[in-house]
Amino acid sequence: MKQHVPISGIMTRELVKLNITDSLTKAEELFKKNKVRHLPVVSGNKLVGILSYADLLKVSLADFGDEDKSVDTTVFNMFTLEQVMVKNVTTIQMNENIKFAAEILAKKDFRALPVMDGNLLVGILTTTDLIKYLLEQYE
């Protein structure tokens, strides 16, 4: 297996992200439309959080179960994105190697890491990206 391959070679560069002022309803729409499980949250050009689909589901199921689909919108309107997102985001620099990223994901039990070039958000690395890379090693 190749050693010291930077994550910039396997990360997802086509970012779907939320603005801090976006609603949870918009987040749900982006999750479904783009078939992603994690959305970085920005304020201007600054990364301020990350929202996972699992976080969104926890809010929507908090009090209501699945009796009525219109409940989701009502529940989503009760919370702001800032209240639900993870604020202290662990990130990784794009020049770090894949092994280092995998260690962070495994140790902290994360499924995604925002990828930075200095202070600029340039991508996201997911466990799916890592699995695809691993599979390529066996071709």
Secondary structure, 3 states (H helix, E strand, C coil): CCCCCEHHHCCECCCCCEECCCCHHHHHHHHHHHCCCEEEEEECCEEEEEEEHHHHHHHHCCCCCCCCCCHHHHHHHHCCHHHHCECCCCCEECCCEHHHHHHHHHHHCCCEEEEEECCEEEEEEEHHHHHHHHHHCCC
